[in-house]
Amino acid sequence: MRDTAINLRARSEQRDLIDRAARALGKNRSDFMLEAACEKAQAIVLDRTFFALDDAAFKRFTTLLDAPIEPNPALDRLLARQPLWQK
């Protein structure tokens, strides 16, 4: 059950195009827009969490991940600070 509203403004040409596409799929405007937005959102999230590498690039990637961490004094100082909400 839907319990949250999403409001947006569009030009009439955009609305008409969306309505035409929704009718072509036998959907109403809301269902069409929600489905399209969720598909796009999912693609963006997956694009940022999944990536494909060829064998050479994967070997280089895993080598970099497995390499020892170089000292970083600035990062050490930052991590040693007490957060403001704990003061």
DSSP file (Angstrom, degrees, kcal/mol; ACC not computed):
  #  RESIDUE AA STRUCTURE BP1 BP2  ACC     N-H-->O    O-->H-N    N-H-->O    O-->H-N    TCO  KAPPA ALPHA  PHI   PSI    X-CA   Y-CA   Z-CA
    1    1 A M              0   0    0      0, 0.0     2,-0.4     0, 0.0     0, 0.0   0.000 360.0 360.0 360.0 135.0    0.0    0.0    0.0
    2    2 A R        +     0   0    0      1,-0.1     3,-0.1     0, 0.0     0, 0.0  -0.627 360.0 165.2 -81.1 132.5    1.3    3.4   -0.9
    3    3 A D        +     0   0    0     -2,-0.4     2,-0.4     1,-0.1    -1,-0.1   0.342  52.3  69.0-130.2   5.4    1.6    5.8    2.0
    4    4 A T        -     0   0    0      2,-0.0     2,-0.3     0, 0.0    -1,-0.1  -0.989  66.4-139.9-131.4 136.0    3.8    8.6    0.8
    5    5 A A        -     0   0    0     -2,-0.4     2,-0.5    -3,-0.1    -2,-0.0  -0.710   8.4-163.2 -92.6 144.0    3.1   11.3   -1.7
    6    6 A I        -     0   0    0     -2,-0.3     2,-0.4     2,-0.0    -2,-0.0  -0.987  13.8-167.5-123.5 118.1    5.7   12.5   -4.3
    7    7 A N        +     0   0    0     -2,-0.5     2,-0.3     2,-0.0    -2,-0.0  -0.856  13.6 160.1-110.5 141.3    4.8   15.8   -5.9
    8    8 A L        -     0   0    0     -2,-0.4     2,-0.4     2,-0.0    -2,-0.0  -0.988  30.3-129.2-153.0 159.3    6.4   17.4   -8.9
    9    9 A R        +     0   0    0     -2,-0.3     2,-0.3     0, 0.0    -2,-0.0  -0.866  28.3 175.6-110.7 144.2    5.6   20.0  -11.5
   10   10 A A        -     0   0    0     -2,-0.4     2,-0.1     4,-0.0    -2,-0.0  -0.951  34.9-100.1-142.0 159.7    6.0   19.5  -15.2
   11   11 A R     >  -     0   0    0     -2,-0.3     4,-2.3     1,-0.1     3,-0.3  -0.485  40.0-112.8 -74.7 155.3    5.3   21.3  -18.4
   12   12 A S  H  > S+     0   0    0      1,-0.2     4,-2.6     2,-0.2     5,-0.2   0.848 117.7  56.5 -61.3 -33.6    2.1   20.2  -20.2
   13   13 A E  H  > S+     0   0    0      2,-0.2     4,-2.1     1,-0.2    -1,-0.2   0.894 107.6  48.5 -64.7 -38.0    4.1   18.7  -23.0
   14   14 A Q  H  > S+     0   0    0     -3,-0.3     4,-2.6     2,-0.2    -2,-0.2   0.931 111.7  48.9 -66.3 -44.8    6.0   16.5  -20.6
   15   15 A R  H  X S+     0   0    0     -4,-2.3     4,-2.8     1,-0.2    -2,-0.2   0.919 111.2  50.4 -59.5 -44.1    2.7   15.4  -18.9
   16   16 A D  H  X S+     0   0    0     -4,-2.6     4,-2.4     2,-0.2    -1,-0.2   0.901 110.8  48.7 -63.2 -41.1    1.2   14.6  -22.3
   17   17 A L  H  X S+     0   0    0     -4,-2.1     4,-2.4     2,-0.2    -1,-0.2   0.927 112.6  48.0 -63.4 -45.2    4.2   12.5  -23.3
   18   18 A I  H  X S+     0   0    0     -4,-2.6     4,-2.7     1,-0.2    -2,-0.2   0.915 112.0  49.9 -62.2 -43.3    4.1   10.6  -20.0
   19   19 A D  H  X S+     0   0    0     -4,-2.8     4,-2.7     2,-0.2    -1,-0.2   0.904 109.9  50.9 -62.1 -41.3    0.4   10.0  -20.4
   20   20 A R  H  X S+     0   0    0     -4,-2.4     4,-1.9     2,-0.2    -2,-0.2   0.928 113.1  44.9 -62.7 -44.9    0.8    8.8  -23.9
   21   21 A A  H  X S+     0   0    0     -4,-2.4     4,-1.1     2,-0.2    -2,-0.2   0.905 112.5  51.6 -65.6 -41.2    3.5    6.3  -22.9
   22   22 A A  H ><>S+     0   0    0     -4,-2.7     5,-3.0     1,-0.2     3,-0.6   0.928 109.9  49.1 -61.8 -45.3    1.6    5.2  -19.9
   23   23 A R  H ><5S+     0   0    0     -4,-2.7     3,-1.2     1,-0.2    -1,-0.2   0.883 105.0  59.0 -61.4 -37.8   -1.5    4.5  -22.0
   24   24 A A  H 3<5S+     0   0    0     -4,-1.9    -1,-0.2     1,-0.3    -2,-0.2   0.803 112.0  40.6 -62.0 -27.7    0.6    2.6  -24.5
   25   25 A L  T <<5S-     0   0    0     -4,-1.1    -1,-0.3    -3,-0.6    -2,-0.2   0.391 116.6-113.0 -99.5   2.2    1.6    0.2  -21.6
   26   26 A G  T < 5S+     0   0    0     -3,-1.2     2,-0.3    -4,-0.4    -3,-0.2   0.823  76.7 123.4  72.3  30.9   -1.9    0.1  -20.1
   27   27 A K      < -     0   0    0     -5,-3.0    -1,-0.3    -6,-0.1     2,-0.2  -0.792  61.9-115.4-119.4 162.6   -0.9    2.0  -17.0
   28   28 A N     >  -     0   0    0     -2,-0.3     4,-2.6    -3,-0.1     5,-0.2  -0.512  38.7-101.2 -88.3 168.5   -2.0    5.2  -15.3
   29   29 A R  H  > S+     0   0    0      1,-0.2     4,-2.9     2,-0.2     5,-0.3   0.908 119.5  49.5 -57.2 -47.2    0.4    8.1  -15.0
   30   30 A S  H  > S+     0   0    0      1,-0.2     4,-2.7     2,-0.2     5,-0.3   0.936 112.9  45.5 -61.2 -48.2    1.3    7.5  -11.4
   31   31 A D  H  > S+     0   0    0      1,-0.2     4,-2.4     2,-0.2     5,-0.2   0.920 115.0  48.6 -61.7 -43.3    2.1    3.8  -11.9
   32   32 A F  H  X S+     0   0    0     -4,-2.6     4,-2.6     1,-0.2    -2,-0.2   0.940 114.4  44.5 -62.0 -48.3    4.1    4.6  -15.0
   33   33 A M  H  X S+     0   0    0     -4,-2.9     4,-2.6    -5,-0.2     5,-0.2   0.897 114.1  49.0 -66.2 -40.8    6.1    7.4  -13.4
   34   34 A L  H  X S+     0   0    0     -4,-2.7     4,-2.4    -5,-0.3    -1,-0.2   0.924 113.4  46.8 -65.2 -43.7    6.8    5.5  -10.2
   35   35 A E  H  X S+     0   0    0     -4,-2.4     4,-2.3    -5,-0.3    -2,-0.2   0.930 114.4  47.0 -63.5 -45.4    8.0    2.4  -12.2
   36   36 A A  H  X S+     0   0    0     -4,-2.6     4,-2.2    -5,-0.2    -2,-0.2   0.911 113.5  48.2 -63.7 -42.7   10.2    4.5  -14.5
   37   37 A A  H  X S+     0   0    0     -4,-2.6     4,-2.6     1,-0.2    -1,-0.2   0.904 112.2  48.8 -65.6 -41.1   11.7    6.5  -11.6
   38   38 A C  H  X S+     0   0    0     -4,-2.4     4,-2.6    -5,-0.2    -1,-0.2   0.896 109.9  51.6 -67.1 -39.3   12.4    3.3   -9.6
   39   39 A E  H  X S+     0   0    0     -4,-2.3     4,-2.1     2,-0.2    -2,-0.2   0.928 113.1  45.2 -61.0 -44.5   14.0    1.6  -12.6
   40   40 A K  H  X S+     0   0    0     -4,-2.2     4,-2.2     2,-0.2    -2,-0.2   0.917 113.3  49.7 -65.7 -43.6   16.3    4.7  -13.1
   41   41 A A  H  X S+     0   0    0     -4,-2.6     4,-2.5     1,-0.2    -2,-0.2   0.910 111.1  49.4 -62.4 -42.8   17.1    4.9   -9.4
   42   42 A Q  H  X S+     0   0    0     -4,-2.6     4,-2.7     1,-0.2     5,-0.2   0.905 109.7  51.5 -63.8 -41.6   18.0    1.2   -9.3
   43   43 A A  H  X S+     0   0    0     -4,-2.1     4,-2.3    -5,-0.2    -1,-0.2   0.901 111.2  48.0 -62.2 -41.1   20.2    1.5  -12.3
   44   44 A I  H  X S+     0   0    0     -4,-2.2     4,-1.2     2,-0.2    -2,-0.2   0.929 113.1  47.0 -66.5 -45.0   22.1    4.4  -10.8
   45   45 A V  H  X S+     0   0    0     -4,-2.5     4,-0.6     1,-0.2     3,-0.5   0.930 114.8  46.4 -63.3 -45.5   22.6    2.7   -7.5
   46   46 A L  H >X S+     0   0    0     -4,-2.7     4,-2.6     1,-0.2     3,-1.0   0.879 107.2  58.2 -64.6 -37.4   23.7   -0.5   -9.1
   47   47 A D  H 3< S+     0   0    0     -4,-2.3    -1,-0.2     1,-0.3    -2,-0.2   0.806 109.1  45.8 -62.0 -28.5   26.1    1.4  -11.4
   48   48 A R  H 3< S+     0   0    0     -4,-1.2    -1,-0.3    -3,-0.5    -2,-0.2   0.523 120.8  36.9 -93.5  -5.6   27.8    2.8   -8.4
   49   49 A T  H << S+     0   0    0     -3,-1.0     2,-0.4    -4,-0.6    -2,-0.2   0.565 114.5  51.7-118.6 -15.4   28.1   -0.5   -6.5
   50   50 A F     <  +     0   0    0     -4,-2.6     2,-0.3    -5,-0.2    -1,-0.2  -0.983  58.6 163.6-125.8 132.9   28.8   -3.0   -9.3
   51   51 A F        -     0   0    0     -2,-0.4     2,-0.4    -3,-0.1    -3,-0.0  -0.995  26.6-134.8-145.9 149.7   31.4   -2.7  -12.0
   52   52 A A        -     0   0    0     -2,-0.3     2,-0.3     6,-0.0    -2,-0.0  -0.849  20.5-175.0-107.7 139.5   33.0   -5.1  -14.4
   53   53 A L        -     0   0    0     -2,-0.4     2,-0.1     2,-0.0    -2,-0.0  -0.965  24.7-120.6-130.3 147.4   36.7   -5.4  -15.0
   54   54 A D     >  -     0   0    0     -2,-0.3     4,-2.7     1,-0.1     5,-0.2  -0.307  46.1 -92.1 -75.0 173.9   38.7   -7.5  -17.5
   55   55 A D  H  > S+     0   0    0      1,-0.2     4,-2.3     2,-0.2     5,-0.2   0.882 125.1  47.9 -58.5 -42.8   41.3   -9.9  -16.0
   56   56 A A  H  > S+     0   0    0      2,-0.2     4,-2.2     1,-0.2    -1,-0.2   0.928 114.1  45.8 -66.4 -44.9   44.2   -7.5  -16.1
   57   57 A A  H  > S+     0   0    0      1,-0.2     4,-2.6     2,-0.2    -2,-0.2   0.882 112.2  52.0 -66.1 -37.3   42.3   -4.7  -14.5
   58   58 A F  H  X S+     0   0    0     -4,-2.7     4,-2.8     2,-0.2     5,-0.2   0.909 109.0  50.2 -65.3 -41.2   40.8   -7.0  -11.8
   59   59 A K  H  X S+     0   0    0     -4,-2.3     4,-2.2    -5,-0.2    -2,-0.2   0.926 112.6  46.5 -62.6 -44.1   44.3   -8.2  -10.9
   60   60 A R  H  X S+     0   0    0     -4,-2.2     4,-2.3     2,-0.2    -2,-0.2   0.916 112.6  51.2 -62.4 -42.9   45.6   -4.6  -10.6
   61   61 A F  H  X S+     0   0    0     -4,-2.6     4,-2.2     1,-0.2    -2,-0.2   0.933 112.1  44.7 -60.4 -48.5   42.5   -3.7   -8.5
   62   62 A T  H  X S+     0   0    0     -4,-2.8     4,-2.3     1,-0.2    -1,-0.2   0.852 110.4  55.6 -68.6 -32.9   42.9   -6.6   -6.1
   63   63 A T  H  X S+     0   0    0     -4,-2.2     4,-1.0    -5,-0.2    -1,-0.2   0.930 109.4  46.9 -62.4 -44.1   46.7   -5.9   -5.9
   64   64 A L  H  < S+     0   0    0     -4,-2.3     3,-0.3     1,-0.2    -2,-0.2   0.893 112.6  49.6 -64.4 -39.1   45.9   -2.3   -4.8
   65   65 A L  H  < S+     0   0    0     -4,-2.2    -1,-0.2     1,-0.2    -2,-0.2   0.875 113.3  46.2 -66.4 -36.1   43.3   -3.5   -2.3
   66   66 A D  H  < S+     0   0    0     -4,-2.3    -1,-0.2    -5,-0.2    -2,-0.2   0.599  89.4 107.5 -83.4 -11.5   45.7   -6.1   -0.8
   67   67 A A  S  < S-     0   0    0     -4,-1.0     3,-0.1    -3,-0.3    -3,-0.0  -0.337  82.4 -97.9 -67.2 147.0   48.6   -3.6   -0.6
   68   68 A P        -     0   0    0      0, 0.0     2,-0.3     0, 0.0    -1,-0.1  -0.314  43.1-103.2 -63.6 149.8   49.6   -2.4    2.9
   69   69 A I        -     0   0    0     -3,-0.1     3,-0.1     1,-0.1    -3,-0.0  -0.571  32.6-128.4 -76.5 132.4   48.2    1.0    3.8
   70   70 A E        -     0   0    0     -2,-0.3    -1,-0.1     1,-0.1    -3,-0.0  -0.559  36.0 -92.4 -78.5 145.2   50.6    3.8    3.7
   71   71 A P        -     0   0    0      0, 0.0    -1,-0.1     0, 0.0     0, 0.0  -0.282  40.7-174.2 -57.7 139.9   50.9    6.0    6.8
   72   72 A N     >  -     0   0    0      1,-0.1     4,-2.4    -3,-0.1     3,-0.3  -0.765   8.2-176.1-139.1  89.9   48.7    9.0    6.7
   73   73 A P  H  > S+     0   0    0      0, 0.0     4,-2.4     0, 0.0     5,-0.2   0.851  84.6  54.8 -57.9 -37.0   49.3   11.3    9.7
   74   74 A A  H  > S+     0   0    0      1,-0.2     4,-2.1     2,-0.2     5,-0.1   0.914 110.4  45.8 -64.7 -41.4   46.5   13.7    8.7
   75   75 A L  H  > S+     0   0    0     -3,-0.3     4,-2.7     2,-0.2     5,-0.2   0.900 110.5  53.9 -66.8 -40.4   44.0   10.9    8.7
   76   76 A D  H  X S+     0   0    0     -4,-2.4     4,-1.4     1,-0.2    -2,-0.2   0.918 109.6  48.0 -59.5 -43.6   45.3    9.5   12.0
   77   77 A R  H  X S+     0   0    0     -4,-2.4     4,-0.9     2,-0.2    -1,-0.2   0.916 112.0  50.0 -62.5 -43.0   44.8   12.9   13.6
   78   78 A L  H >< S+     0   0    0     -4,-2.1     3,-0.8     1,-0.2    -2,-0.2   0.929 111.9  46.5 -62.0 -45.8   41.3   13.2   12.2
   79   79 A L  H 3< S+     0   0    0     -4,-2.7    -1,-0.2     1,-0.2    -2,-0.2   0.750 108.2  57.5 -70.3 -22.7   40.3    9.7   13.4
   80   80 A A  H 3< S+     0   0    0     -4,-1.4    -1,-0.2    -5,-0.2    -2,-0.2   0.663  85.5 102.4 -81.4 -16.1   41.8   10.4   16.8
   81   81 A R  S << S-     0   0    0     -4,-0.9     3,-0.0    -3,-0.8    -3,-0.0  -0.382  78.0-119.0 -69.5 144.0   39.5   13.5   17.4
   82   82 A Q        -     0   0    0     -2,-0.1     5,-0.1     1,-0.1    -1,-0.1  -0.712  35.2-111.5 -80.7 129.2   36.5   13.1   19.6
   83   83 A P    >   -     0   0    0      0, 0.0     3,-1.9     0, 0.0     4,-0.5  -0.250  22.0-118.4 -60.0 148.7   33.3   13.8   17.7
   84   84 A L  G >  S+     0   0    0      1,-0.3     3,-1.3     2,-0.2    -2,-0.0   0.847 112.9  59.4 -56.8 -37.0   31.5   17.0   18.7
   85   85 A W  G 3  S+     0   0    0      1,-0.3    -1,-0.3     2,-0.1    -3,-0.0   0.597 104.4  51.5 -73.0  -8.1   28.4   15.1   19.7
   86   86 A Q  G <         0   0    0     -3,-1.9    -1,-0.3     1,-0.1    -2,-0.2   0.454 360.0 360.0-102.1  -3.5   30.5   13.1   22.3
   87   87 A K    <         0   0    0     -3,-1.3    -2,-0.1    -4,-0.5    -1,-0.1   0.472 360.0 360.0 -83.4 360.0   32.0   16.3   23.9
